[in-house]
């Protein structure tokens, strides 16, 4: 499956990544997506730990986590940062959900979010801020591209509600 072809109503590509977070989801210091069948999953990709937009997005998911958990939704944050960076980010902002370390960017590439970016005229490769809503059967129900960190959690909550997930 080509990364650019990921679409809604397709099975979410399976993966296993190193992770830190809640023991009921993180097993042997990793998360395997297939182990989360039976749960709705918010898989959100973000560029970098402890940067303004990523912090805003993570804290918004943190603040809504009790609502999402009540609905049986598991939130997973993914970036190319390593576990040590994730641990500091998680501790600093009391993030209650797992952070996954995609240091090789294999999962970011699989999901099509590892793309060329440009800042100050300089081109580089990085993780795009995108989110995938995966249902209990492992099917992608919604994809958000070019996420705005300030309002994204409300979009996710509204979609979970409207789809009855």
URUR-V454845 format. One record per residue. PHI is phi as a letter, one per 40 degrees, with the letter a starting at -180 (999 if undefined). PSI is psi in whole degrees, -180 to 180 (NA if undefined). NEAR is the number of other ideal C-beta (glycine too) atoms within 10 Angstrom. Layout:
phi psi near
PHI PSI NEAR
PHI PSI NEAR
This chain:
phi psi near
999 124 10
c 141 6
c -34 14
c -9 8
c 0 8
c 126 19
b 164 8
c 150 11
g 11 9
b 155 13
c 140 12
c 131 22
d 135 16
c 154 13
a 165 18
b 130 15
b 151 20
c 145 17
a 158 25
b 146 20
i -161 22
c 135 12
c -23 7
c -17 8
b -42 18
c 117 20
b 130 12
f 41 9
g 29 11
a 163 16
b 130 26
b 116 15
d -41 19
d -27 10
c -14 14
c 9 18
d 140 13
g -10 9
b 147 15
c 136 20
b 130 23
c 107 27
b 104 25
b 131 26
c 137 24
a 153 26
c -48 17
a 138 16
d 144 24
f 36 14
b 159 13
d -53 9
c -40 15
c -36 21
c -44 18
d -48 15
c -46 24
c -42 26
c -34 15
c -41 18
c -39 24
d -47 18
c -25 11
c -2 17
d -38 18
c -35 9
c -46 13
c -43 20
c -40 14
c -30 8
c 3 12
g 20 12
c 132 21
b 128 21
c 132 26
b 124 24
b 135 27
b 130 26
a 176 27
c 1 21
c 157 24
c 173 13
d -40 17
c -45 11
c -45 17
d -42 24
c -45 16
c -44 13
c -46 22
c -45 21
c -44 10
c -38 12
b 12 14
f 51 8
c 124 21
c 4 16
b 160 23
c 145 23
b 130 27
b 136 25
c 105 24
b 59 24
c -28 13
c -4 10
f 18 15
c -41 12
c -38 23
c -39 22
c -42 15
d -39 17
c 1 23
g 20 20
b -5 27
c 104 20
b 165 14
c 135 9
b 169 13
a 131 9
a 128 8
f 38 4
g -2 5
b 131 7
c 142 8
a 165 8
c 141 12
a 174 18
c 126 24
c 150 18
c 99 21
b 154 21
b 143 24
b 127 23
c 116 24
b 128 24
c -180 18
c -21 14
c 5 11
g 18 18
c 135 13
c 117 20
c -29 18
a 141 19
b 129 17
b 122 17
b 154 10
f 57 7
c 138 20
c 115 12
d -35 18
c -39 11
b -3 11
c -43 19
d -39 26
c -37 11
c -43 15
c -48 23
d -44 17
c -40 10
c -43 16
d -45 21
c -50 11
c -31 9
c -7 12
g 33 6
c NA 19
